[in-house]
Amino acid sequence: MNDLVRQHTALSDSDLEWLHLLVSEWQLLSDLSFADLVLWVPTRDGTRYVSVAQMRPNTGPTSYQDDMVGHLAPRGRRPMLDAALDEGRIVREGDPEWREEVPVRVESIPVRREGRVLGVIARNTNLLTVRTPSRLELTYLQSASDLAQMIAAGSFPFPEQQVDMDASPRAGDGLIRLDADGVVQYASPNALSAYHRLGLAADLVGCHLGQTTAELAPVRGPVDEALVKLASGWAPREFEVEGDEGVIQLRAIPLKPKGTHIGSLVLLRDVTELRRRERELITKDATIREIHHRVKNNLQTVAALLRLQARRMDSDQGRDALNEAVRRVGSIAIVHETLSQNLDEQVEFDEIADRVLAMVAEISPGKVTGHRTGRFGILEAEVATRLSMVLTEVLQNALEHGFGPGEQGTVEVTAVRSATGGEGRLLVTVEDDGRGLPEGFDPQRAGNLGLQIVRTLVEGELGGTFDMVPAPERGTRVVLDIPVRVDKH
């Protein structure tokens, strides 16, 4: 719509914003009217109209099988558009049009903002299935007529209320029509069912909706008065009401078709099950975070015990083995600490990689500087745990075997994410400028425990590949290539 309006019309950005606000609301008008809506805006030179938006009803058959957005129509071809635009009134005159053997009633509603008519809504009703309307349908049509008059007067939509149509109640979810005093004139079956869920035993018709709602969902204090006013439809608001057995979401729409408050529409839906599931998810998330937090604490306790035991070892070999175990446990603890701060089972691995790199660098026999380039991105918890252990082993191997006491050097960790055909890959390179590999070294057959862990995790658990080769100039390069989910962040 933005492109069409800016390309063909002279409307300002504030006018365009008003049209967006209207389009965010007009599914309601379409459903209440049982009609298609097409928004026509005059072109910059005033000789044509351009259709910038279209809406089909959920409550009845469409009048347009084809998409109308982007169509241009010269002035004079659609006299009802001309009359609505020029005279600023709703135009209903004229016989039905026939479209592919389907009779269609056409009406034109001017769209007014601050006294100016910006465009015209063509309301098209398929008459092929017209029958004697029920009380529900009559209420829909009367409410649609009131809203159309408010659009023509510039009093609808409400500038202070931006509606999310995906989250707001719709006409089919439940509808209540109130008179000017807030007394229920009509309640749809779905609306009545929602109030029965709150605990209402009688019919709603004839009840003061605000008082009835406050009694069903009592809240002590001044909120009671606010709830009575909101449920009476005096202001355009969305709110929720919770009783002992249910939760309903309501949206009040004051009706002022001729400038005077004549009543209100209240759209509502039963969101009891939705809110129950949300609470369960919140509880589940909190439980999972607490579990990760406790696992992290337990792992740190294990690491501390191993570190204490290592200090008491007389054997250098035994002390080194325990220190290696401390680092392995520590790398897993880092992942669980990160997971304990998240709302889902995914982690941003860059921070974990940096912490693992810093942790391993602390125990280097030489003066080695480590740094990371590229992004690991977001990884699943299981992948992150295994990859943190792999990274720990590879870095530990590089620092211990690549540099001697007092030697200086660097270790660089590079991560590259890629995606082809919906499948993601993560290529990780760990390169040092140390002593390099011994002659005849085969990383696939080496009996070193750390390399065995790497091979098992990368090839067996992560489904990737692992290789260790001489670096181009000096030192050693380790290459990990593993499949990952496509990073959408």
N, C-alpha and C positions, 0 to 999 in steps of 0.2 A: 504494500500500500504506500509506503514512503516514496518509492521510486515513481509510481504512477502519479501521485499527488504533486511531487516536485517537478516532474517532467511536463505535465499537461496543465497544471492549474496555478493560480496565483495565491493560493492559501498560505498563510504564515505558519511558522513552526507551532505557535500556540493553537492555531486552528487545527493543524494536523494532530496535535496532542488530544484535542477534544474528540476528533474522529476516532482515535485509538481508544479513548475511554468509552465511546459509544459502542464500538465493535466488541470491546471486552464484555459488554452487557447484553448485546442484542440477541444472543441465543435465547434469553428469557422471552423477549418480544416475539421471536420466531415460534417458540414452542407454545406460547399462549395464543398466538394467532393461528396456529396450524398452517403457517404460510412461509414461503421462501422470502428472503429479504435480499435486495441488491441496492448497494449504496452508489448513487450517481452524483458526480461532482462536475459543475460546469468547467469547461476548459478556459485557458487564459484569455483567449479572444472572444469567449462567450458564444461561439457558433456551434459548439458541440458539448456533449456530456461524455465523461469517461467513467466506467464502472470500476471502483477501486476495492470493493469488498463484497462478499456474498455469504449467506448463511442459509442452510436448509433446516427444516424443523425435525425434531425427534418425535413429534407427536402426530405427524400426518405425512401423506405422500408429497413428494417434491413436484414443483412445477417446471423445474429446469433440470434436464438430464445432463446438459453441458455446462462447463465452467464459463461464467459470464465475466469474470474479472479480466480487465484489460480491454473490453469492448468499447468502441466509440460509437456514439449515436448523434446525428445532427439535430439541432433544435428544429422543432416542427414535426418530427416524425413521431414523437411521443408527447401528445398535447397535455397529458396529465402531469408529466414532469414539468413542462413549461408553466402550467397553471400553479402548481405547488411552489415552484421556485419564485415566480413573479409575484404571486399573491400571498405567499407565506401561510397557506392554509392547507389542511388535509383535503385531498381531492378524491372523491369516491364515485363521481359520475362516470357514466359510460357502460356499455354492454360488455359481457365477458369476452375475452379473447379466446380463440381456438388455437391450441398448439398440439399438433400431432393427434388430432381428434380428442383432445382433452380441453374442456372449458376451464378457463382461468379467470378469476376475478382479480383485477388490478386496482390497487390504491396507491396514492403517492403521499408521503409524509415529509414535510420540510424539516430539515435538521437546522435548528437555530442555536446560535451562540452569541450572547451579548447583543441581542437585537438584530443580528445579521443571519441570513439564511446561507449556510455553507454548501448545502447539497440537498439531495432528496433521496429518501428511502422508498423504493418501489416494493410494495408488499403484494405478493402473488399467491393466491389461494387456489389450490386444485379443487374444483367443484365436482369432480367425478364421484367422490364418495360422500357427498353431502347427504345428511339425514337429519332427523329430528334430534337436536342437541340435548344432552343430558344436563343435569344441574352442574356437574363438574365442567362440562364444555362451555356452558353459558357463563360460568364464573371466569373461566379462562379468557373468553372473548371479551367480557366486560373489562377485565383487568388489562388486556392488551389494548383496548380502546383508550383507557385512562393513560397508559404509558405512552401511547402514540401522541396523545394531546400534550403530554408533558414534554416529549421530544420536540414537538412543533413549537412549544412555548419557550424552549431552552432551559427547562427546569429538570431535565433528566438527560443523561446520567448525572450522578452526584459527584462534583469535582473532588470532594474530600474523601471519597471512598473508592479506592482501586480494588476491583474484585478479581480474585483468582478463580476463574470458572471451573478449574479442575478440582478445587478444594471446597467451593461453595455449594450449598444445596441448590438443586434445580427444581423446576416446576413439578416434574414427575416424581421427585423424592417425597414431596408433601407440600401442600399449599393451604393456607388459611387466609380467608378474607375477613377483615375487621371493619367495623363502621367507625365513625369519627370519635366515638367514645372508647374504642378499644374492645368492643363486644364482638364476639365471633358471629359472623353471618353465615359462613360456610367453612367447612373443614373437609378436605379430601380424605378418602379411606386411609391412605398412607400416613397422613398427618395425625389422624385419630389413633392409628396403631402406635405411632411414636409416643403420643401422650399416655396411652394405656400402659406403655412400657415404663413410663415415669410413675404410674400408680393411679391414673385417673380412672374412676369406675363408671362415670356417666358420659353423656355426649358433650361435645365441646360447644355446639351451637347454643347461643344465648349466654355463654359464660364470658366474664371479663378475662381476657387471655392473660394480662399481666398479673392480676391477683391470683388466678388459678395456677399460673406457672410458679409464682413465689411460694404458694402453699405446697406444691408438689416437690419443690427443691428448696426448702427453707435455708436461708442464710441469715445469721444473726447480725444485726447492726444496720448501718446505712445502705449496705449493698442491697437489702430488701427493696428499698424504694427505687434504686437504680434499675433493678431487675424488673419491677412492675412497669416502669416507664419504657424500658427497652422492649419488653414483650408486648406492650400496648402499641408499638409501631410508631412512636412519635419522632424517631430519628433513624436515619439510614445506618444501621449498625449490624455487625455479625457478632454473635455471642453463643456460648454454650451453657446448657443447663444440665446439672447432674442430680439425679434423684437416687433413691436407695437401690433401684433395680436397673437404671439405664441412664444414658447420656444422649441428649439431642442437641444438634447444632441448628441454630436459627439465624435467619437473615430477614431483617425488617426493611420494608420499602414503603415509605409514606407516599400516599397518592394525593396529588394536588393538580388534577387535570385542568382546572380553570383558575388556579392560583389559590384556591381555598382547600384546606385539608378535609377530605371527605372520608378518609379511612386509610387502611394500610393493607399491603400484602405481606404475609410472613411465609417465607419458604423455609422448610425444615427437613431434616433427615435424621434417622436413628444412627448414631455413630458409636453405640455401646460396644459392639464387637471390635470396631476399629481402635477405640481408646484402650480396650482391654489388651489387645495385641501390642499396642504401643507400650503400655506399662510392662508387659511381659518382656518386651525387647529391652526396655531400659533396665529392668531387673537383671536380665540375662547379661547385658553388657557390663553392668556393675559387677556381677559375679565373676565374669570372665576376667575383667581387669584385676579384681582382687586375687584371683587364682594366679595370674601372671606375677602379681606383686609378691605373693607368698613364695612362689617358685623361685623368683629372683633372690629373695631373702635367704631361702634355704640353700640355694647354690652358692651364695656369698659365704654362708656359714661353712659349707663344705670346703670352699676354697681357703677360708681362713684356717680350718683344721689341717688341711693338707700343707699349707704354708708353715704352720707351727710344727708339724711333723718333720718337714724338710729341714728346718733349722736344727733339729735334734739328730739328724742323720750324720753319721761319721763317713759314710761312703759318698764320694762325689757323684758317682753314677746314680745312686739312689736319690740323692738330693736333686739332681737334674731331672730325673724322671718325675718326681713329685712336683717340681716347678712347672714342668710341661703340663701335668694334669691340672695344676692351678690355672694356667692360661686357657686350657680347653674349657674348663668349667666356667671361667670368667667370660669367655666369648658367648657362651649360651646365656649366661646371666644378663649380658648386655641386651640381647634380643628380647628377653622376657621383661626387662625394665622398660624397653620401648613399647612393647605390646601393652603393658599395664597402663600406659598413658593414652592409648588409642581407643576409638570406639568400635573398631572392627579388627579382623584378623589379618591386617595388612600393615606393613611398616615401610617408612622411608629409609632405605638401606644406606644412604650416603653417610648419615650420622653414625650408624653402626660401624661402617667400614673405617671411618676416621678414628673412632674410639678403639677399635681392634688394632689399627695401625699404631696408635699411640701406646697402647698397652704392651704390644710386643716390642716396640722400639725401646722401651724402658729397660728391658733386660738384655739388650744387645751388648756383646763383649766389646764392640768398637763404638765409635762415635758416628752413628748412622742417622741420616736425616730421611724421613719418610714423608711422602705427600701423595695426594690423589688428584687425578684429572678425570673429567667426564662424570656422568651420572649413572648410578645403579638404578635409581628410580624406586618406585613402590613395588614391593615383593610380597607374596603370600608368606604367612608366618612360617610354614613348614620349610619353604625354600630359604627364607632368611636365616633360620636356625642352622640348617645344613651348610649354607654358604658362609656363614660367620665362622663355623668350625674349619671349613676348607681354607678360608682366608687366613685364619690363625696359624694353621699348620704350614701353609706356603710361606707366609711371612717369617715365621719362626725358623723354618728351614733356611731361608735366604740369609737371615741375620746371623744365625749360628755357624753356618757352613761357608758363607760368603766372605765373612770378615773375621779377622783375628783380633785379639786384645789390642786396643789402642788405635786400630785402623779406622780410617774415615771413609765414608761413602754415602751413597743414596739408594733408596728403594722407591720406585714409583709404581703406584697402582692405577691402572687405566681401565675405565668401564665404558662400554659402548652398547646402547640399546638399539635394536632394530626390529622392524616388523615387515613381513611380506606375506600377503595372502591371509591376513588375520592371525598369523602365528608370530610370536615374539621370540627374539634371541637376545641373550646377554653374553657379550664377549668381554672377559676379564683378563687383563695382562698384568703380571707382576714381574717387574724387571729390576735387577740390581746391577751395580757396577763393581761387584766383588771379584773373588778369585775365579769364578767359573766352575764348570762341571769337571769332575775327574775324567781322565781318559777312559773311554769304553763304557761310560755310565749309561745305563738303560733305565729311564724312569718308570717303564712299565713292569720291570722285573725287580727293581730295587727292594730290598727287604726292610728298609727303614720303616718304623711304625707310623711315623707321620705321613709318609707317602702312601702307605697302605690305607690309612684313613681317608686321604684325599681321593685315591682311586675308587674306594668303595662308595664314598658319598657322591662324587661327581658322576661316575658311570652307572653305579647301581641305584642310588637314591634319586639323583637329579636328572638322570637320563641324558647327560651331556658327555663331553669329551675333555680329556686332560692330556697336556703334553708339556715337556720341559726340554728346552733347547738352549744352546749357547746364544747369548745376546749378540747383536751385530758387531759391536765394537769390543765390549768387555763385560764379563759377568754372565748372568743366567736370566733367561726369560721363561716364565711359566704362563701357559695360555689355557684358559678355561672357557669352554663354549657350552652354554646350557640353555634349554628352552624355558621361556617364562611367558606369563600372560602378558598380553599387550597392555602397556602402560597408557591409560586414558587420562592421566592427570597432567 
